Amino acid sequence: MAGIGITGWGSCLPEGRLTNGELAARFGVDEDWIVQRTGIRERRIVGPGETTASLAVEAGRRALARAGLRPDQISHLILASGTPEQLSPATSAFVQRELGTAGGAHDVNAECAGFAYGFVVAAGLMAIDPRPILLIGTDTHSLVVNPEDRDLGVLIGDGAGAVVLTPHDRSWLRSWDMGCDGTKVDSLRIPAGGSRLPASEATLRNKQHYAQIKGNEIYLNAVRFTVGSVKRTLRSADLEPGDIDHLLPHQANMRIIDSILERSRVPRERLITNIEYYGNTGAASMPIALAEALDAGRIQRGDRVLFAAFGAGMVWLTALVEWGAGEPVGWTS
């Protein structure tokens, strides 16, 4: 069976910027308070005409260009998002239409862990159909945050990141661990708009189409579940925390990231983060940070990269990637 490797990457960030100064004035807090609480100084926010799909399309184009592939050479498109273009059809269909990729397309909604989930799903698909896959993480959470909500308002940004995955004679994916605890569904949610609570005048009046968060619950569970998952993934690969060259977590906020680092005992200098400039971009946060680290030459062949993702649900997934493992194998589109 063919393994999976990454041969192209790209990202797309909106031009609009939302600074701590603007948020401090809105919420009546100090700018330093926002930095100390979140590690964030500014975020990118979509403007008119920018959507979850439009960001994904541009990120996908850049990843394809980096890989040197045409859209019609892609056998499958996987799109990870918690903020779809609309309830139906899937956002991946809008992206496929604009990019012109061949083969199938489907969405993955594991919220902020969606990109990591999509990566493992793609590895399984590659094993049975060894042809190129385009994986995109994209979110526009700024559109579903109540402007009066300080807790979420200081965190959220928008963006998209993408990777092109191609068959290799040895998989870069060395081990992984995933899970879900559905008893935590109320920790972070958008209550209205689905079959459980259809849209109505009452849901609009009560602002139930905005995201709602229980911040302390999210913090405690994100740290607990992610640290446990990191330990299981390393144990499966017979590695210690110090054997990891890079830890790439979901860019949620620095308080969560710091706690994961401390409790998993991965050295701080191994951390990859860009949350200071973009905030929490949901399913896009990991591929954006990955693309920037690759463009900066930080990740080299043979490096061990540990993805550590978590999201509403709650869901989590950690994946150990051995960068550059094996050699590319031939395929026919």
Residue pairs with C-beta under 8 A, 6 or more apart in sequence:
1 127
1 128
1 130
2 126
2 127
2 130
2 167
2 168
2 169
2 329
3 123
3 126
3 127
3 167
3 168
3 169
3 170
3 171
3 172
3 173
3 325
3 326
4 122
4 123
4 126
4 165
4 166
4 167
4 168
4 171
4 172
4 173
5 165
5 166
5 167
5 168
5 171
5 172
5 324
5 325
5 326
5 328
6 163
6 164
6 165
6 166
6 172
7 66
7 67
7 164
7 165
7 166
7 328
8 63
8 64
8 65
8 66
8 67
8 68
8 69
8 162
8 163
8 164
9 62
9 63
9 66
9 161
9 162
9 163
9 164
9 287
9 290
9 291
9 294
10 58
10 59
10 60
10 61
10 62
10 63
10 64
10 65
10 66
10 161
10 162
10 291
11 59
11 62
11 159
11 160
11 161
11 162
11 284
11 287
11 288
11 291
11 292
12 55
12 56
12 58
12 59
12 62
12 159
12 160
12 161
13 44
13 55
13 158
13 159
13 160
13 278
13 288
14 44
14 45
14 46
14 47
14 50
14 55
14 158
14 159
15 44
15 47
16 44
16 45
16 46
16 47
17 42
17 43
17 44
17 45
18 42
18 43
18 44
18 45
18 142
18 157
19 41
19 42
20 31
20 34
20 35
20 40
20 41
20 42
20 154
21 31
23 29
23 34
23 153
23 154
24 30
24 31
24 33
24 34
26 147
26 153
27 150
27 153
27 154
29 150
34 40
34 154
35 41
37 154
37 253
37 255
38 154
38 155
38 253
38 254
38 255
38 275
38 279
39 253
39 254
39 255
39 257
39 273
39 275
39 276
40 154
40 155
40 157
40 253
40 254
40 275
40 276
40 279
40 280
41 276
41 277
42 277
42 278
42 279
43 142
43 156
43 157
43 158
43 278
43 279
43 281
44 157
44 158
44 159
44 278
44 279
44 281
45 142
45 157
45 158
46 55
46 140
46 142
46 143
46 158
50 140
50 158
51 85
51 140
52 81
52 83
52 84
52 85
52 91
52 138
52 139
52 140
52 160
53 85
53 91
53 94
53 95
53 98
53 138
54 98
55 138
55 140
55 158
55 159
55 160
55 284
56 79
56 81
56 91
56 95
56 136
56 138
56 160
56 162
57 95
57 98
57 99
58 160
59 136
59 138
59 160
59 161
59 162
59 284
59 287
60 77
60 95
60 99
60 134
60 136
60 162
61 99
62 162
63 134
63 136
63 162
63 163
63 164
64 70
64 71
64 74
64 99
64 134
64 164
66 164
67 132
67 164
67 166
69 132
69 164
71 99
71 100
71 101
71 102
72 100
72 101
72 102
72 333
73 102
73 132
73 333
74 99
74 101
74 102
74 103
74 132
74 133
74 134
74 164
75 102
75 103
75 104
75 129
75 131
75 132
75 133
75 333
76 103
76 104
76 105
76 106
76 122
76 125
76 129
76 131
76 133
76 134
77 92
77 95
77 96
77 99
77 101
77 103
77 104
77 105
77 106
77 133
77 134
77 136
78 92
78 105
78 106
78 107
78 108
78 118
78 121
78 122
78 133
78 134
78 135
78 136
79 90
79 91
79 92
79 95
79 105
79 106
79 107
79 108
79 118
79 136
79 138
80 107
80 108
80 109
80 110
80 114
80 115
80 117
80 118
80 135
80 136
80 137
80 138
80 283
81 91
81 107
81 108
81 109
81 114
81 137
81 138
81 139
81 282
81 283
82 109
82 111
82 112
82 114
82 139
82 141
82 282
82 283
82 311
82 312
83 139
83 140
83 141
83 143
83 144
83 282
84 90
84 91
84 107
84 109
85 91
85 94
87 193
87 194
90 105
90 106
90 107
91 107
91 138
92 105
92 106
92 107
93 105
95 105
95 136
96 105
99 134
101 134
102 333
103 131
108 114
108 117
108 118
108 121
110 116
110 117
110 118
110 283
110 309
110 311
110 313
110 315
110 317
111 188
111 282
111 283
111 311
111 312
111 313
111 315
112 139
112 250
112 252
112 280
112 282
112 283
112 285
112 309
112 310
112 311
112 312
113 250
113 283
113 309
113 310
113 311
113 315
113 316
113 317
114 137
114 282
114 283
114 311
115 135
115 137
115 161
115 283
115 284
115 285
115 286
115 287
115 309
116 250
116 286
116 307
116 309
116 317
116 318
116 319
117 178
117 309
117 315
117 317
118 135
118 137
119 135
119 163
119 165
119 173
119 307
119 319
120 173
120 176
120 178
120 317
120 319
122 133
122 135
122 165
123 171
123 173
125 133
126 133
126 165
126 167
130 167
130 329
130 331
131 167
131 331
131 332
131 333
132 164
132 165
132 166
132 167
132 331
132 333
133 164
133 165
133 166
134 162
134 163
134 164
134 165
135 162
135 163
135 164
135 165
135 287
136 160
136 161
136 162
136 287
137 160
137 161
137 162
137 282
137 283
137 284
137 285
137 286
137 287
137 288
138 159
138 160
138 161
138 283
138 284
139 158
139 159
139 160
139 281
139 282
139 283
139 284
140 158
141 152
141 156
141 157
141 158
141 211
141 280
141 281
141 282
142 156
142 157
142 158
143 158
144 190
144 209
144 210
144 211
145 152
145 153
145 156
145 210
145 211
146 152
146 153
146 207
146 210
146 211
147 153
149 210
149 211
149 213
151 213
151 215
152 211
152 213
155 252
155 253
155 279
155 280
156 279
156 280
156 281
156 282
157 278
157 279
157 280
157 281
158 281
158 284
159 278
159 281
159 284
159 285
159 288
160 284
160 287
160 288
161 284
161 285
161 286
161 287
161 288
161 289
161 290
161 291
162 287
163 287
163 290
163 291
166 328
166 331
167 328
167 329
167 331
168 325
168 326
168 327
168 328
168 329
169 326
169 327
169 328
169 329
170 325
170 326
170 327
171 325
171 326
172 321
172 322
172 323
172 324
172 325
172 326
173 319
173 320
173 321
174 237
174 304
174 320
174 321
174 322
174 325
175 233
175 234
175 236
175 237
175 319
175 320
176 233
176 236
176 317
176 318
176 319
176 320
177 229
177 232
177 233
177 236
177 317
177 318
178 229
178 315
178 316
178 317
178 318
179 225
179 229
179 315
179 316
179 317
180 313
180 314
180 315
180 316
181 221
181 225
181 313
181 314
182 313
184 217
184 221
184 313
184 314
185 312
185 313
186 214
187 213
187 214
187 217
187 218
187 221
187 312
187 314
188 211
188 212
188 213
188 214
188 218
188 312
189 211
189 212
189 312
190 208
190 209
190 210
190 211
190 212
191 197
191 203
191 208
191 212
192 198
192 199
192 200
192 203
192 208
192 209
193 199
193 203
193 209
197 203
197 208
199 209
203 209
218 314
219 255
219 256
219 259
221 314
222 252
222 256
222 260
222 310
222 314
222 316
223 256
223 259
223 260
223 263
225 310
225 314
225 316
226 249
226 260
226 264
226 308
226 309
226 310
226 316
226 318
227 260
227 263
227 264
229 308
229 316
229 317
229 318
230 241
230 260
230 264
230 266
230 306
230 308
230 318
231 264
232 318
233 306
233 318
233 319
233 320
234 240
234 241
234 243
234 244
234 306
234 320
237 320
239 304
239 320
241 264
241 265
241 266
241 267
242 265
242 266
242 267
243 304
244 266
244 270
244 304
244 305
244 306
244 320
245 270
245 299
245 303
245 304
245 305
246 270
246 271
246 272
246 293
246 298
246 299
246 303
246 304
246 305
246 306
247 261
247 264
247 266
247 270
247 271
247 272
247 306
247 308
248 272
248 286
248 289
248 290
248 293
248 305
248 306
248 307
248 308
249 256
249 257
249 260
249 271
249 273
249 286
249 307
249 308
249 309
250 285
250 286
250 308
250 309
250 310
250 311
251 257
251 273
251 274
251 275
251 278
251 279
251 280
251 281
251 285
251 286
251 288
251 289
252 275
252 280
252 285
252 310
253 275
253 280
254 273
254 275
257 271
257 273
257 275
260 308
261 268
261 271
266 306
272 289
272 290
272 293
272 298
273 289
274 288
274 289
274 292
275 285
278 285
278 288
281 288
282 311
283 311
286 307
286 309
290 299
293 299
299 305
299 323
300 323
300 324
301 323
301 324
302 322
302 323
302 324
303 322
303 323
303 324
304 320
304 321
304 322
304 323
305 320
305 321
305 322
305 323
306 318
306 319
306 320
306 321
307 317
307 318
307 319
307 320
307 321
308 318
309 316
309 317
309 318
310 316
310 317
